[in-house]
Amino acid sequence: MPTDSAGRLRPEFVEWMQGLDAGWVTTTPGITRAAMLTALGNGVVLQQAAEAVRLLAPPLPRHGCCLAA
């Protein structure tokens, strides 16, 4: 569920939505719920970043040594 019993956003849900391993942020000792959400909100969604690099990066030039003979 995306929310807890009080209707607040669950950090575990945000962690899952970002594609992070369970507990990547939410099992950090001594971190508050608000700090978890801040950390997750400031994080980079790795899948989105990888797709952006793939779409925006120019193709690598082909060199003679890399071409099949």
PQR file of N, CA, C, O and H, with PARSE charges and radii, in Angstrom:
ATOM      1  N   MET A   1       0.840  -1.191   0.000 -0.4000 1.5000
ATOM      2  CA  MET A   1       0.000   0.000   0.000 -0.0000 2.0000
ATOM      3  C   MET A   1       0.879   1.246   0.000  0.5500 1.7000
ATOM      4  O   MET A   1       1.916   1.275   0.662 -0.5500 1.4000
ATOM      5  N   PRO A   2       0.477   2.251  -0.722 -0.5600 1.5000
ATOM      6  CA  PRO A   2       1.268   3.468  -0.792  0.2800 2.0000
ATOM      7  C   PRO A   2       1.175   4.353   0.456  0.5500 1.7000
ATOM      8  O   PRO A   2       2.036   5.204   0.682 -0.5500 1.4000
ATOM      9  N   THR A   3       0.131   4.150   1.260 -0.4000 1.5000
ATOM     10  CA  THR A   3      -0.041   4.990   2.444 -0.0000 2.0000
ATOM     11  C   THR A   3      -0.157   4.129   3.701  0.5500 1.7000
ATOM     12  O   THR A   3      -0.487   2.944   3.646 -0.5500 1.4000
ATOM     13  H   THR A   3      -0.568   3.459   1.076  0.4000 1.0000
ATOM     14  N   ASP A   4       0.129   4.776   4.840 -0.4000 1.5000
ATOM     15  CA  ASP A   4      -0.010   4.077   6.119 -0.0000 2.0000
ATOM     16  C   ASP A   4      -1.431   4.249   6.645  0.5500 1.7000
ATOM     17  O   ASP A   4      -2.282   4.810   5.955 -0.5500 1.4000
ATOM     18  H   ASP A   4       0.397   5.738   4.885  0.4000 1.0000
ATOM     19  N   SER A   5      -1.693   3.776   7.851 -0.4000 1.5000
ATOM     20  CA  SER A   5      -3.047   3.833   8.419 -0.0000 2.0000
ATOM     21  C   SER A   5      -3.533   5.261   8.648  0.5500 1.7000
ATOM     22  O   SER A   5      -4.736   5.498   8.754 -0.5500 1.4000
ATOM     23  H   SER A   5      -1.002   3.320   8.412  0.4000 1.0000
ATOM     24  N   ALA A   6      -2.594   6.222   8.726 -0.4000 1.5000
ATOM     25  CA  ALA A   6      -2.965   7.627   8.893 -0.0000 2.0000
ATOM     26  C   ALA A   6      -3.130   8.343   7.555  0.5500 1.7000
ATOM     27  O   ALA A   6      -3.420   9.539   7.517 -0.5500 1.4000
ATOM     28  H   ALA A   6      -1.617   6.029   8.640  0.4000 1.0000
ATOM     29  N   GLY A   7      -2.943   7.602   6.451 -0.4000 1.5000
ATOM     30  CA  GLY A   7      -3.101   8.204   5.130 -0.0000 2.0000
ATOM     31  C   GLY A   7      -1.847   8.907   4.623  0.5500 1.7000
ATOM     32  O   GLY A   7      -1.895   9.616   3.618 -0.5500 1.4000
ATOM     33  H   GLY A   7      -2.708   6.630   6.482  0.4000 1.0000
ATOM     34  N   ARG A   8      -0.718   8.711   5.317 -0.4000 1.5000
ATOM     35  CA  ARG A   8       0.539   9.346   4.912 -0.0000 2.0000
ATOM     36  C   ARG A   8       1.315   8.441   3.961  0.5500 1.7000
ATOM     37  O   ARG A   8       1.235   7.216   4.050 -0.5500 1.4000
ATOM     38  H   ARG A   8      -0.679   8.134   6.134  0.4000 1.0000
ATOM     39  N   LEU A   9       2.055   9.049   3.066 -0.4000 1.5000
ATOM     40  CA  LEU A   9       2.877   8.310   2.121 -0.0000 2.0000
ATOM     41  C   LEU A   9       3.903   7.460   2.857  0.5500 1.7000
ATOM     42  O   LEU A   9       4.576   7.945   3.766 -0.5500 1.4000
ATOM     43  H   LEU A   9       2.121  10.044   2.995  0.4000 1.0000
ATOM     44  N   ARG A  10       4.023   6.200   2.469 -0.4000 1.5000
ATOM     45  CA  ARG A  10       4.976   5.287   3.100 -0.0000 2.0000
ATOM     46  C   ARG A  10       6.321   5.370   2.382  0.5500 1.7000
ATOM     47  O   ARG A  10       6.366   5.248   1.158 -0.5500 1.4000
ATOM     48  H   ARG A  10       3.476   5.806   1.731  0.4000 1.0000
ATOM     49  N   PRO A  11       7.415   5.574   3.114 -0.5600 1.5000
ATOM     50  CA  PRO A  11       8.740   5.599   2.502  0.2800 2.0000
ATOM     51  C   PRO A  11       9.067   4.299   1.769  0.5500 1.7000
ATOM     52  O   PRO A  11       9.765   4.329   0.755 -0.5500 1.4000
ATOM     53  N   GLU A  12       8.581   3.169   2.256 -0.4000 1.5000
ATOM     54  CA  GLU A  12       8.822   1.887   1.596 -0.0000 2.0000
ATOM     55  C   GLU A  12       8.234   1.865   0.188  0.5500 1.7000
ATOM     56  O   GLU A  12       8.803   1.267  -0.725 -0.5500 1.4000
ATOM     57  H   GLU A  12       8.014   3.145   3.079  0.4000 1.0000
ATOM     58  N   PHE A  13       7.090   2.524   0.025 -0.4000 1.5000
ATOM     59  CA  PHE A  13       6.458   2.603  -1.293 -0.0000 2.0000
ATOM     60  C   PHE A  13       7.306   3.448  -2.239  0.5500 1.7000
ATOM     61  O   PHE A  13       7.506   3.072  -3.394 -0.5500 1.4000
ATOM     62  H   PHE A  13       6.627   3.011   0.766  0.4000 1.0000
ATOM     63  N   VAL A  14       7.801   4.581  -1.760 -0.4000 1.5000
ATOM     64  CA  VAL A  14       8.647   5.448  -2.587 -0.0000 2.0000
ATOM     65  C   VAL A  14       9.925   4.713  -2.969  0.5500 1.7000
ATOM     66  O   VAL A  14      10.376   4.800  -4.110 -0.5500 1.4000
ATOM     67  H   VAL A  14       7.638   4.887  -0.822  0.4000 1.0000
ATOM     68  N   GLU A  15      10.497   4.003  -2.035 -0.4000 1.5000
ATOM     69  CA  GLU A  15      11.697   3.206  -2.279 -0.0000 2.0000
ATOM     70  C   GLU A  15      11.431   2.196  -3.402  0.5500 1.7000
ATOM     71  O   GLU A  15      12.248   2.045  -4.311 -0.5500 1.4000
ATOM     72  H   GLU A  15      10.130   3.933  -1.108  0.4000 1.0000
ATOM     73  N   TRP A  16      10.302   1.517  -3.337 -0.4000 1.5000
ATOM     74  CA  TRP A  16       9.921   0.536  -4.351 -0.0000 2.0000
ATOM     75  C   TRP A  16       9.686   1.212  -5.701  0.5500 1.7000
ATOM     76  O   TRP A  16      10.126   0.703  -6.732 -0.5500 1.4000
ATOM     77  H   TRP A  16       9.638   1.639  -2.598  0.4000 1.0000
ATOM     78  N   MET A  17       8.997   2.356  -5.701 -0.4000 1.5000
ATOM     79  CA  MET A  17       8.711   3.071  -6.949 -0.0000 2.0000
ATOM     80  C   MET A  17       9.995   3.502  -7.653  0.5500 1.7000
ATOM     81  O   MET A  17      10.039   3.571  -8.881 -0.5500 1.4000
ATOM     82  H   MET A  17       8.640   2.769  -4.864  0.4000 1.0000
ATOM     83  N   GLN A  18      11.023   3.789  -6.888 -0.4000 1.5000
ATOM     84  CA  GLN A  18      12.290   4.209  -7.484 -0.0000 2.0000
ATOM     85  C   GLN A  18      13.137   3.028  -7.932  0.5500 1.7000
ATOM     86  O   GLN A  18      14.209   3.215  -8.507 -0.5500 1.4000
ATOM     87  H   GLN A  18      10.987   3.733  -5.890  0.4000 1.0000
ATOM     88  N   GLY A  19      12.666   1.816  -7.674 -0.4000 1.5000
ATOM     89  CA  GLY A  19      13.402   0.641  -8.108 -0.0000 2.0000
ATOM     90  C   GLY A  19      14.567   0.281  -7.211  0.5500 1.7000
ATOM     91  O   GLY A  19      15.458  -0.468  -7.615 -0.5500 1.4000
ATOM     92  H   GLY A  19      11.795   1.663  -7.207  0.4000 1.0000
ATOM     93  N   LEU A  20      14.568   0.807  -6.001 -0.4000 1.5000
ATOM     94  CA  LEU A  20      15.640   0.499  -5.058 -0.0000 2.0000
ATOM     95  C   LEU A  20      15.366  -0.823  -4.347  0.5500 1.7000
ATOM     96  O   LEU A  20      14.214  -1.241  -4.228 -0.5500 1.4000
ATOM     97  H   LEU A  20      13.844   1.415  -5.673  0.4000 1.0000
ATOM     98  N   ASP A  21      16.402  -1.466  -3.884 -0.4000 1.5000
ATOM     99  CA  ASP A  21      16.227  -2.675  -3.080 -0.0000 2.0000
ATOM    100  C   ASP A  21      15.482  -2.320  -1.797  0.5500 1.7000
ATOM    101  O   ASP A  21      15.682  -1.245  -1.231 -0.5500 1.4000
ATOM    102  H   ASP A  21      17.338  -1.127  -3.981  0.4000 1.0000
ATOM    103  N   ALA A  22      14.633  -3.220  -1.346 -0.4000 1.5000
ATOM    104  CA  ALA A  22      13.897  -2.998  -0.097 -0.0000 2.0000
ATOM    105  C   ALA A  22      14.881  -2.737   1.032  0.5500 1.7000
ATOM    106  O   ALA A  22      15.831  -3.495   1.224 -0.5500 1.4000
ATOM    107  H   ALA A  22      14.471  -4.094  -1.805  0.4000 1.0000
ATOM    108  N   GLY A  23      14.653  -1.667   1.774 -0.4000 1.5000
ATOM    109  CA  GLY A  23      15.504  -1.326   2.899 -0.0000 2.0000
ATOM    110  C   GLY A  23      16.689  -0.444   2.561  0.5500 1.7000
ATOM    111  O   GLY A  23      17.445  -0.063   3.454 -0.5500 1.4000
ATOM    112  H   GLY A  23      13.881  -1.050   1.617  0.4000 1.0000
ATOM    113  N   TRP A  24      16.869  -0.112   1.297 -0.4000 1.5000
ATOM    114  CA  TRP A  24      18.018   0.704   0.889 -0.0000 2.0000
ATOM    115  C   TRP A  24      18.082   1.999   1.710  0.5500 1.7000
ATOM    116  O   TRP A  24      19.156   2.413   2.147 -0.5500 1.4000
ATOM    117  H   TRP A  24      16.255  -0.422   0.571  0.4000 1.0000
ATOM    118  N   VAL A  25      16.938   2.621   1.911 -0.4000 1.5000
ATOM    119  CA  VAL A  25      16.857   3.843   2.731 -0.0000 2.0000
ATOM    120  C   VAL A  25      16.108   3.562   4.027  0.5500 1.7000
ATOM    121  O   VAL A  25      16.478   4.072   5.084 -0.5500 1.4000
ATOM    122  H   VAL A  25      16.066   2.285   1.557  0.4000 1.0000
ATOM    123  N   THR A  26      15.064   2.758   3.948 -0.4000 1.5000
ATOM    124  CA  THR A  26      14.143   2.600   5.080 -0.0000 2.0000
ATOM    125  C   THR A  26      14.703   1.803   6.251  0.5500 1.7000
ATOM    126  O   THR A  26      14.107   1.824   7.328 -0.5500 1.4000
ATOM    127  H   THR A  26      14.763   2.344   3.089  0.4000 1.0000
ATOM    128  N   THR A  27      15.813   1.107   6.089 -0.4000 1.5000
ATOM    129  CA  THR A  27      16.395   0.385   7.222 -0.0000 2.0000
ATOM    130  C   THR A  27      17.628   1.095   7.782  0.5500 1.7000
ATOM    131  O   THR A  27      18.366   0.523   8.584 -0.5500 1.4000
ATOM    132  H   THR A  27      16.297   1.091   5.214  0.4000 1.0000
ATOM    133  N   THR A  28      17.849   2.334   7.360 -0.4000 1.5000
ATOM    134  CA  THR A  28      18.968   3.109   7.891 -0.0000 2.0000
ATOM    135  C   THR A  28      18.695   3.430   9.354  0.5500 1.7000
ATOM    136  O   THR A  28      17.660   4.023   9.660 -0.5500 1.4000
ATOM    137  H   THR A  28      17.249   2.799   6.709  0.4000 1.0000
ATOM    138  N   PRO A  29      19.584   3.060  10.262 -0.5600 1.5000
ATOM    139  CA  PRO A  29      19.344   3.304  11.691  0.2800 2.0000
ATOM    140  C   PRO A  29      19.273   4.800  12.010  0.5500 1.7000
ATOM    141  O   PRO A  29      20.065   5.595  11.504 -0.5500 1.4000
ATOM    142  N   GLY A  30      18.318   5.162  12.850 -0.4000 1.5000
ATOM    143  CA  GLY A  30      18.221   6.522  13.367 -0.0000 2.0000
ATOM    144  C   GLY A  30      17.641   7.552  12.421  0.5500 1.7000
ATOM    145  O   GLY A  30      17.628   8.736  12.757 -0.5500 1.4000
ATOM    146  H   GLY A  30      17.675   4.516  13.261  0.4000 1.0000
ATOM    147  N   ILE A  31      17.160   7.155  11.254 -0.4000 1.5000
ATOM    148  CA  ILE A  31      16.611   8.125  10.300 -0.0000 2.0000
ATOM    149  C   ILE A  31      15.090   8.201  10.483  0.5500 1.7000
ATOM    150  O   ILE A  31      14.420   7.177  10.618 -0.5500 1.4000
ATOM    151  H   ILE A  31      17.171   6.192  10.981  0.4000 1.0000
ATOM    152  N   THR A  32      14.570   9.403  10.486 -0.4000 1.5000
ATOM    153  CA  THR A  32      13.135   9.605  10.670 -0.0000 2.0000
ATOM    154  C   THR A  32      12.385   9.376   9.361  0.5500 1.7000
ATOM    155  O   THR A  32      12.988   9.343   8.288 -0.5500 1.4000
ATOM    156  H   THR A  32      15.114  10.234  10.377  0.4000 1.0000
ATOM    157  N   ARG A  33      11.083   9.220   9.457 -0.4000 1.5000
ATOM    158  CA  ARG A  33      10.243   9.068   8.274 -0.0000 2.0000
ATOM    159  C   ARG A  33      10.406  10.260   7.347  0.5500 1.7000
ATOM    160  O   ARG A  33      10.528  10.096   6.133 -0.5500 1.4000
ATOM    161  H   ARG A  33      10.593   9.246  10.328  0.4000 1.0000
ATOM    162  N   ALA A  34      10.407  11.472   7.921 -0.4000 1.5000
ATOM    163  CA  ALA A  34      10.567  12.686   7.104 -0.0000 2.0000
ATOM    164  C   ALA A  34      11.921  12.695   6.395  0.5500 1.7000
ATOM    165  O   ALA A  34      12.005  13.069   5.225 -0.5500 1.4000
ATOM    166  H   ALA A  34      10.308  11.606   8.907  0.4000 1.0000
ATOM    167  N   ALA A  35      12.976  12.289   7.093 -0.4000 1.5000
ATOM    168  CA  ALA A  35      14.310  12.254   6.483 -0.0000 2.0000
ATOM    169  C   ALA A  35      14.371  11.195   5.382  0.5500 1.7000
ATOM    170  O   ALA A  35      15.036  11.391   4.364 -0.5500 1.4000
ATOM    171  H   ALA A  35      12.908  11.985   8.043  0.4000 1.0000
ATOM    172  N   MET A  36      13.676  10.076   5.587 -0.4000 1.5000
ATOM    173  CA  MET A  36      13.624   9.050   4.542 -0.0000 2.0000
ATOM    174  C   MET A  36      12.986   9.603   3.281  0.5500 1.7000
ATOM    175  O   MET A  36      13.514   9.433   2.182 -0.5500 1.4000
ATOM    176  H   MET A  36      13.136   9.917   6.414  0.4000 1.0000
ATOM    177  N   LEU A  37      11.842  10.270   3.446 -0.4000 1.5000
ATOM    178  CA  LEU A  37      11.146  10.817   2.291 -0.0000 2.0000
ATOM    179  C   LEU A  37      11.961  11.915   1.617  0.5500 1.7000
ATOM    180  O   LEU A  37      11.934  12.045   0.393 -0.5500 1.4000
ATOM    181  H   LEU A  37      11.413  10.407   4.339  0.4000 1.0000
ATOM    182  N   THR A  38      12.680  12.700   2.403 -0.4000 1.5000
ATOM    183  CA  THR A  38      13.544  13.731   1.822 -0.0000 2.0000
ATOM    184  C   THR A  38      14.655  13.087   1.009  0.5500 1.7000
ATOM    185  O   THR A  38      14.918  13.493  -0.123 -0.5500 1.4000
ATOM    186  H   THR A  38      12.701  12.594   3.397  0.4000 1.0000
ATOM    187  N   ALA A  39      15.303  12.088   1.583 -0.4000 1.5000
ATOM    188  CA  ALA A  39      16.385  11.394   0.868 -0.0000 2.0000
ATOM    189  C   ALA A  39      15.862  10.745  -0.401  0.5500 1.7000
ATOM    190  O   ALA A  39      16.490  10.845  -1.455 -0.5500 1.4000
ATOM    191  H   ALA A  39      15.089  11.758   2.503  0.4000 1.0000
ATOM    192  N   LEU A  40      14.724  10.086  -0.309 -0.4000 1.5000
ATOM    193  CA  LEU A  40      14.155   9.438  -1.483 -0.0000 2.0000
ATOM    194  C   LEU A  40      13.700  10.454  -2.519  0.5500 1.7000
ATOM    195  O   LEU A  40      13.847  10.231  -3.721 -0.5500 1.4000
ATOM    196  H   LEU A  40      14.214  10.005   0.547  0.4000 1.0000
ATOM    197  N   GLY A  41      13.154  11.559  -2.058 -0.4000 1.5000
ATOM    198  CA  GLY A  41      12.702  12.602  -2.979 -0.0000 2.0000
ATOM    199  C   GLY A  41      13.844  13.298  -3.698  0.5500 1.7000
ATOM    200  O   GLY A  41      13.672  13.788  -4.815 -0.5500 1.4000
ATOM    201  H   GLY A  41      13.035  11.740  -1.082  0.4000 1.0000
ATOM    202  N   ASN A  42      15.009  13.344  -3.067 -0.4000 1.5000
ATOM    203  CA  ASN A  42      16.174  13.978  -3.688 -0.0000 2.0000
ATOM    204  C   ASN A  42      17.007  12.992  -4.496  0.5500 1.7000
ATOM    205  O   ASN A  42      17.997  13.371  -5.121 -0.5500 1.4000
ATOM    206  H   ASN A  42      15.149  12.946  -2.160  0.4000 1.0000
ATOM    207  N   GLY A  43      16.604  11.730  -4.480 -0.4000 1.5000
ATOM    208  CA  GLY A  43      17.373  10.706  -5.178 -0.0000 2.0000
ATOM    209  C   GLY A  43      17.105  10.697  -6.669  0.5500 1.7000
ATOM    210  O   GLY A  43      16.162  11.321  -7.156 -0.5500 1.4000
ATOM    211  H   GLY A  43      15.800  11.422  -3.972  0.4000 1.0000
ATOM    212  N   VAL A  44      17.941   9.988  -7.369 -0.4000 1.5000
ATOM    213  CA  VAL A  44      17.807   9.812  -8.806 -0.0000 2.0000
ATOM    214  C   VAL A  44      17.173   8.448  -9.061  0.5500 1.7000
ATOM    215  O   VAL A  44      17.600   7.440  -8.497 -0.5500 1.4000
ATOM    216  H   VAL A  44      18.707   9.481  -6.973  0.4000 1.0000
ATOM    217  N   VAL A  45      16.167   8.426  -9.900 -0.4000 1.5000
ATOM    218  CA  VAL A  45      15.572   7.157 -10.302 -0.0000 2.0000
ATOM    219  C   VAL A  45      16.501   6.575 -11.357  0.5500 1.7000
ATOM    220  O   VAL A  45      16.568   7.073 -12.481 -0.5500 1.4000
ATOM    221  H   VAL A  45      15.820   9.245 -10.358  0.4000 1.0000
ATOM    222  N   LEU A  46      17.216   5.517 -10.988 -0.4000 1.5000
ATOM    223  CA  LEU A  46      18.268   4.985 -11.843 -0.0000 2.0000
ATOM    224  C   LEU A  46      17.772   4.577 -13.224  0.5500 1.7000
ATOM    225  O   LEU A  46      18.463   4.815 -14.215 -0.5500 1.4000
ATOM    226  H   LEU A  46      17.162   5.113 -10.075  0.4000 1.0000
ATOM    227  N   GLN A  47      16.605   3.975 -13.311 -0.4000 1.5000
ATOM    228  CA  GLN A  47      16.073   3.556 -14.598 -0.0000 2.0000
ATOM    229  C   GLN A  47      15.826   4.761 -15.502  0.5500 1.7000
ATOM    230  O   GLN A  47      16.074   4.702 -16.707 -0.5500 1.4000
ATOM    231  H   GLN A  47      16.044   3.782 -12.506  0.4000 1.0000
ATOM    232  N   GLN A  48      15.340   5.844 -14.921 -0.4000 1.5000
ATOM    233  CA  GLN A  48      15.058   7.054 -15.677 -0.0000 2.0000
ATOM    234  C   GLN A  48      16.359   7.708 -16.137  0.5500 1.7000
ATOM    235  O   GLN A  48      16.448   8.184 -17.269 -0.5500 1.4000
ATOM    236  H   GLN A  48      15.139   5.892 -13.942  0.4000 1.0000
ATOM    237  N   ALA A  49      17.360   7.734 -15.273 -0.4000 1.5000
ATOM    238  CA  ALA A  49      18.647   8.319 -15.629 -0.0000 2.0000
ATOM    239  C   ALA A  49      19.322   7.519 -16.742  0.5500 1.7000
ATOM    240  O   ALA A  49      19.888   8.099 -17.667 -0.5500 1.4000
ATOM    241  H   ALA A  49      17.288   7.348 -14.353  0.4000 1.0000
ATOM    242  N   ALA A  50      19.263   6.203 -16.656 -0.4000 1.5000
ATOM    243  CA  ALA A  50      19.872   5.357 -17.683 -0.0000 2.0000
ATOM    244  C   ALA A  50      19.193   5.568 -19.032  0.5500 1.7000
ATOM    245  O   ALA A  50      19.861   5.626 -20.064 -0.5500 1.4000
ATOM    246  H   ALA A  50      18.802   5.732 -15.904  0.4000 1.0000
ATOM    247  N   GLU A  51      17.890   5.679 -19.025 -0.4000 1.5000
ATOM    248  CA  GLU A  51      17.162   5.913 -20.276 -0.0000 2.0000
ATOM    249  C   GLU A  51      17.492   7.284 -20.855  0.5500 1.7000
ATOM    250  O   GLU A  51      17.631   7.423 -22.071 -0.5500 1.4000
ATOM    251  H   GLU A  51      17.347   5.632 -18.187  0.4000 1.0000
ATOM    252  N   ALA A  52      17.619   8.295 -20.003 -0.4000 1.5000
ATOM    253  CA  ALA A  52      17.977   9.632 -20.478 -0.0000 2.0000
ATOM    254  C   ALA A  52      19.357   9.626 -21.123  0.5500 1.7000
ATOM    255  O   ALA A  52      19.545  10.218 -22.186 -0.5500 1.4000
ATOM    256  H   ALA A  52      17.506   8.183 -19.015  0.4000 1.0000
ATOM    257  N   VAL A  53      20.313   8.969 -20.497 -0.4000 1.5000
ATOM    258  CA  VAL A  53      21.658   8.888 -21.070 -0.0000 2.0000
ATOM    259  C   VAL A  53      21.608   8.151 -22.401  0.5500 1.7000
ATOM    260  O   VAL A  53      22.243   8.571 -23.369 -0.5500 1.4000
ATOM    261  H   VAL A  53      20.159   8.488 -19.634  0.4000 1.0000
ATOM    262  N   ARG A  54      20.864   7.064 -22.453 -0.4000 1.5000
ATOM    263  CA  ARG A  54      20.762   6.294 -23.694 -0.0000 2.0000
ATOM    264  C   ARG A  54      20.166   7.132 -24.824  0.5500 1.7000
ATOM    265  O   ARG A  54      20.633   7.066 -25.961 -0.5500 1.4000
ATOM    266  H   ARG A  54      20.349   6.723 -21.667  0.4000 1.0000
ATOM    267  N   LEU A  55      19.140   7.914 -24.513 -0.4000 1.5000
ATOM    268  CA  LEU A  55      18.472   8.718 -25.534 -0.0000 2.0000
ATOM    269  C   LEU A  55      19.260   9.955 -25.943  0.5500 1.7000
ATOM    270  O   LEU A  55      19.222  10.362 -27.104 -0.5500 1.4000
ATOM    271  H   LEU A  55      18.761   7.968 -23.589  0.4000 1.0000
ATOM    272  N   LEU A  56      19.973  10.555 -24.992 -0.4000 1.5000
ATOM    273  CA  LEU A  56      20.617  11.838 -25.255 -0.0000 2.0000
ATOM    274  C   LEU A  56      22.087  11.748 -25.664  0.5500 1.7000
ATOM    275  O   LEU A  56      22.609  12.662 -26.301 -0.5500 1.4000
ATOM    276  H   LEU A  56      20.003  10.225 -24.048  0.4000 1.0000
ATOM    277  N   ALA A  57      22.749  10.661 -25.304 -0.4000 1.5000
ATOM    278  CA  ALA A  57      24.174  10.545 -25.620 -0.0000 2.0000
ATOM    279  C   ALA A  57      24.338  10.247 -27.104  0.5500 1.7000
ATOM    280  O   ALA A  57      23.612   9.421 -27.657 -0.5500 1.4000
ATOM    281  H   ALA A  57      22.325   9.918 -24.786  0.4000 1.0000
ATOM    282  N   PRO A  58      25.288  10.913 -27.747 -0.5600 1.5000
ATOM    283  CA  PRO A  58      25.518  10.617 -29.161  0.2800 2.0000
ATOM    284  C   PRO A  58      26.099   9.206 -29.300  0.5500 1.7000
ATOM    285  O   PRO A  58      26.776   8.720 -28.394 -0.5500 1.4000
ATOM    286  N   PRO A  59      25.838   8.566 -30.412 -0.5600 1.5000
ATOM    287  CA  PRO A  59      26.404   7.226 -30.593  0.2800 2.0000
ATOM    288  C   PRO A  59      27.923   7.298 -30.663  0.5500 1.7000
ATOM    289  O   PRO A  59      28.488   8.283 -31.140 -0.5500 1.4000
ATOM    290  N   LEU A  60      28.572   6.252 -30.187 -0.4000 1.5000
ATOM    291  CA  LEU A  60      30.029   6.212 -30.233 -0.0000 2.0000
ATOM    292  C   LEU A  60      30.479   6.008 -31.677  0.5500 1.7000
ATOM    293  O   LEU A  60      29.859   5.252 -32.426 -0.5500 1.4000
ATOM    294  H   LEU A  60      28.114   5.452 -29.800  0.4000 1.0000
ATOM    295  N   PRO A  61      31.553   6.680 -32.061 -0.5600 1.5000
ATOM    296  CA  PRO A  61      32.037   6.479 -33.435  0.2800 2.0000
ATOM    297  C   PRO A  61      32.563   5.055 -33.613  0.5500 1.7000
ATOM    298  O   PRO A  61      33.104   4.465 -32.678 -0.5500 1.4000
ATOM    299  N   ARG A  62      32.403   4.521 -34.791 -0.4000 1.5000
ATOM    300  CA  ARG A  62      32.891   3.176 -35.098 -0.0000 2.0000
ATOM    301  C   ARG A  62      34.309   3.297 -35.639  0.5500 1.7000
ATOM    302  O   ARG A  62      34.581   4.086 -36.545 -0.5500 1.4000
ATOM    303  H   ARG A  62      31.963   5.000 -35.551  0.4000 1.0000
ATOM    304  N   HIS A  63      35.173   2.531 -35.089 -0.4000 1.5000
ATOM    305  CA  HIS A  63      36.585   2.518 -35.499 -0.0000 2.0000
ATOM    306  C   HIS A  63      36.864   1.255 -36.283  0.5500 1.7000
ATOM    307  O   HIS A  63      36.203   0.235 -36.087 -0.5500 1.4000
ATOM    308  H   HIS A  63      34.952   1.890 -34.353  0.4000 1.0000
ATOM    309  N   GLY A  64      37.827   1.320 -37.160 -0.4000 1.5000
ATOM    310  CA  GLY A  64      38.178   0.189 -37.991 -0.0000 2.0000
ATOM    311  C   GLY A  64      38.530  -1.051 -37.185  0.5500 1.7000
ATOM    312  O   GLY A  64      38.223  -2.169 -37.601 -0.5500 1.4000
ATOM    313  H   GLY A  64      38.363   2.148 -37.319  0.4000 1.0000
ATOM    314  N   CYS A  65      39.171  -0.865 -36.036 -0.4000 1.5000
ATOM    315  CA  CYS A  65      39.555  -2.028 -35.237 -0.0000 2.0000
ATOM    316  C   CYS A  65      38.345  -2.694 -34.591  0.5500 1.7000
ATOM    317  O   CYS A  65      38.439  -3.840 -34.151 -0.5500 1.4000
ATOM    318  H   CYS A  65      39.420   0.043 -35.698  0.4000 1.0000
ATOM    319  N   CYS A  66      37.215  -2.002 -34.527 -0.4000 1.5000
ATOM    320  CA  CYS A  66      36.041  -2.564 -33.875 -0.0000 2.0000
ATOM    321  C   CYS A  66      35.088  -3.237 -34.865  0.5500 1.7000
ATOM    322  O   CYS A  66      34.180  -3.955 -34.447 -0.5500 1.4000
ATOM    323  H   CYS A  66      37.139  -1.071 -34.884  0.4000 1.0000
ATOM    324  N   LEU A  67      35.277  -3.020 -36.150 -0.4000 1.5000
ATOM    325  CA  LEU A  67      34.390  -3.572 -37.148 -0.0000 2.0000
ATOM    326  C   LEU A  67      34.733  -5.030 -37.426  0.5500 1.7000
ATOM    327  O   LEU A  67      35.898  -5.424 -37.391 -0.5500 1.4000
ATOM    328  H   LEU A  67      36.015  -2.437 -36.489  0.4000 1.0000
ATOM    329  N   ALA A  68      33.720  -5.810 -37.698 -0.4000 1.5000
ATOM    330  CA  ALA A  68      33.946  -7.229 -38.014 -0.0000 2.0000
ATOM    331  C   ALA A  68      34.689  -7.352 -39.330  0.5500 1.7000
ATOM    332  O   ALA A  68      34.427  -6.599 -40.268 -0.5500 1.4000
ATOM    333  H   ALA A  68      32.773  -5.490 -37.727  0.4000 1.0000
ATOM    334  N   ALA A  69      35.594  -8.277 -39.402 -0.4000 1.5000
ATOM    335  CA  ALA A  69      36.394  -8.459 -40.618 -0.0000 2.0000
ATOM    336  C   ALA A  69      35.646  -9.241 -41.652  0.5500 1.7000
ATOM    337  O   ALA A  69      36.171  -9.488 -42.739 -0.5500 1.4000
ATOM    338  H   ALA A  69      35.806  -8.888 -38.640  0.4000 1.0000
TER
END
